[in-house]
Amino acid sequence: MSCVKKWAWFSKTFNLFPHKTVLENLTLAPLKVKKTNDKEAKEKALALLTKVGLADKADNYPSSLSGGQQQRVAIARALAMNPDVLLFDEPTSALDPEMVGEVLAVMKELAKEGMTMVVVTHEMGFAKEVADRVIFMDDGVIQEEGTPDEVFNHTKSERAQNFLSKVLA
């Protein structure tokens, strides 16, 4: 359980409880796992919803939210546990292209605030702008590793060069 308290993980699915409101989704783990008091959990949840631009959705159910809104709720829910690290597995791949920017904006803000994040993504512009370190993998093998400048501007791997020439064109 101590590991769960230190990191949070995201995938293509949002894993929100459909029968609970947005506020209830955010307060459940702090109340049950961390034994936070109700008032403190709600205050923190509302502050986090404000941070991700969804304070007005606290009483909504997940089914009434767009995919981008659900992903931002999922991010806020994870932040409610005060993790040291956020792990993202393609956080924007299941979203409508118009919603991608909403989620990336929240992630950029978290990076600016110093949140440690490990992000698996095909959003190369985001990786180039936000990452401290980039690892390019193909078939489970590291092909390229370095700073964003090293990986995006001075790529050594032919496979990485080929991929980047297609997605950054």
C-alpha positions as CSV (number, residue, x, y, z in Angstrom):
1,M,0.0,0.0,0.0
2,S,2.9,2.4,0.6
3,C,3.8,2.3,-3.1
4,V,0.3,3.3,-4.1
5,K,0.6,6.3,-1.9
6,K,3.6,7.5,-3.8
7,W,2.6,7.3,-7.4
8,A,-0.5,7.4,-9.6
9,W,-1.0,5.7,-13.0
10,F,-3.1,6.8,-16.0
11,S,-4.0,4.9,-19.2
12,K,-6.3,5.4,-22.2
13,T,-9.3,4.7,-20.0
14,F,-10.3,7.1,-17.3
15,N,-11.4,4.5,-14.7
16,L,-13.8,6.9,-13.0
17,F,-16.6,5.4,-10.9
18,P,-19.7,6.0,-13.1
19,H,-22.1,5.8,-10.1
20,K,-20.3,8.5,-8.2
21,T,-20.1,12.3,-8.8
22,V,-16.9,13.9,-9.8
23,L,-16.4,15.2,-6.3
24,E,-17.0,11.7,-4.9
25,N,-14.5,10.2,-7.3
26,L,-11.9,12.7,-6.0
27,T,-12.6,12.2,-2.3
28,L,-13.0,8.4,-2.2
29,A,-9.3,7.4,-2.0
30,P,-8.2,10.1,0.4
31,L,-11.1,9.2,2.7
32,K,-10.7,5.4,2.6
33,V,-6.9,5.0,2.1
34,K,-5.4,8.0,3.8
35,K,-8.2,8.4,6.3
36,T,-8.5,12.1,5.6
37,N,-11.4,13.8,7.2
38,D,-14.4,14.7,5.0
39,K,-14.0,18.5,5.1
40,E,-10.3,18.4,4.2
41,A,-10.9,15.8,1.4
42,K,-13.7,18.0,-0.1
43,E,-11.6,21.2,0.1
44,K,-8.7,19.5,-1.6
45,A,-10.9,18.0,-4.3
46,L,-12.5,21.3,-5.1
47,A,-9.1,23.0,-5.2
48,L,-7.9,20.4,-7.6
49,L,-11.0,20.6,-9.8
50,T,-10.3,24.4,-10.0
51,K,-6.7,23.6,-10.9
52,V,-7.8,21.4,-13.9
53,G,-10.6,23.9,-14.9
54,L,-13.6,21.7,-13.8
55,A,-14.8,23.2,-10.5
56,D,-18.2,23.7,-12.0
57,K,-18.5,19.9,-12.7
58,A,-18.1,18.7,-9.0
59,D,-21.7,17.5,-8.8
60,N,-21.8,15.9,-12.3
61,Y,-21.5,12.2,-13.1
62,P,-18.7,11.1,-15.4
63,S,-21.1,10.1,-18.2
64,S,-22.0,13.8,-18.6
65,L,-18.4,14.8,-19.2
66,S,-16.3,14.8,-22.4
67,G,-13.3,12.5,-22.7
68,G,-11.0,15.4,-22.0
69,Q,-12.9,16.4,-19.0
70,Q,-12.9,12.8,-17.7
71,Q,-9.2,12.6,-18.1
72,R,-8.7,15.9,-16.2
73,V,-10.9,14.5,-13.5
74,A,-8.7,11.4,-13.4
75,I,-5.6,13.6,-13.1
76,A,-7.2,15.6,-10.2
77,R,-8.2,12.4,-8.5
78,A,-4.7,11.1,-8.6
79,L,-3.3,14.4,-7.3
80,A,-5.8,14.2,-4.4
81,M,-3.5,11.4,-3.0
82,N,-0.4,13.7,-3.2
83,P,1.7,11.3,-5.3
84,D,5.4,11.8,-5.8
85,V,5.2,10.6,-9.4
86,L,2.5,10.5,-12.1
87,L,2.7,7.7,-14.7
88,F,0.8,8.3,-18.0
89,D,0.3,5.7,-20.6
90,E,-0.9,7.5,-23.8
91,P,-3.1,9.9,-21.8
92,T,-4.5,11.6,-25.0
93,S,-4.8,8.6,-27.4
94,A,-8.5,8.0,-26.6
95,L,-9.5,11.6,-26.9
96,D,-11.1,13.6,-29.6
97,P,-8.3,15.8,-31.2
98,E,-10.0,18.9,-29.9
99,M,-9.8,17.6,-26.3
100,V,-6.1,16.7,-26.4
101,G,-5.0,20.3,-25.7
102,E,-7.0,20.5,-22.5
103,V,-5.2,17.5,-21.0
104,L,-1.8,18.5,-22.3
105,A,-2.2,22.0,-20.8
106,V,-2.9,20.4,-17.4
107,M,0.2,18.2,-17.7
108,K,2.4,21.1,-18.8
109,E,1.2,23.1,-15.7
110,L,2.1,20.1,-13.5
111,A,5.5,19.9,-15.1
112,K,6.1,23.6,-14.4
113,E,5.1,23.1,-10.8
114,G,7.8,20.4,-10.5
115,M,5.7,17.2,-10.6
116,T,7.7,14.2,-11.7
117,M,6.0,12.5,-14.6
118,V,6.8,9.5,-16.7
119,V,4.8,9.8,-19.9
120,V,4.4,7.3,-22.7
121,T,3.2,9.3,-25.7
122,H,3.1,9.9,-29.4
123,E,2.6,13.6,-28.7
124,M,6.1,14.5,-29.9
125,G,5.6,18.3,-29.7
126,F,4.6,17.9,-26.0
127,A,7.5,15.7,-25.2
128,K,10.0,18.1,-26.9
129,E,8.6,21.0,-25.0
130,V,8.0,19.5,-21.5
131,A,10.4,16.6,-21.0
132,D,13.7,16.7,-19.2
133,R,14.6,13.3,-20.6
134,V,13.3,11.5,-23.7
135,I,13.5,7.8,-24.4
136,F,12.5,6.5,-27.9
137,M,11.6,2.8,-27.9
138,D,10.7,0.5,-30.7
139,D,9.6,-3.1,-30.1
140,G,10.6,-2.8,-26.4
141,V,14.2,-1.8,-27.3
142,I,15.6,1.7,-26.5
143,Q,16.7,3.2,-29.8
144,E,17.5,6.7,-28.6
145,E,17.9,8.3,-25.2
146,G,18.8,11.8,-24.1
147,T,17.6,15.4,-23.6
148,P,14.9,16.6,-25.9
149,D,17.5,18.5,-27.9
150,E,19.6,15.3,-28.3
151,V,16.7,13.1,-29.3
152,F,14.8,15.5,-31.5
153,N,17.6,17.5,-33.1
154,H,20.7,15.2,-33.0
155,T,19.1,11.8,-33.4
156,K,21.6,9.0,-34.0
157,S,19.3,6.0,-34.4
158,E,18.0,5.4,-38.0
159,R,14.7,4.1,-36.6
160,A,14.2,7.2,-34.5
161,Q,15.2,9.5,-37.4
162,N,12.6,7.7,-39.6
163,F,9.9,8.0,-37.0
164,L,10.5,11.6,-36.1
165,S,10.7,12.7,-39.8
166,K,7.2,11.3,-40.3
167,V,5.5,12.7,-37.1
168,L,7.3,16.0,-36.9
169,A,6.9,16.9,-40.6
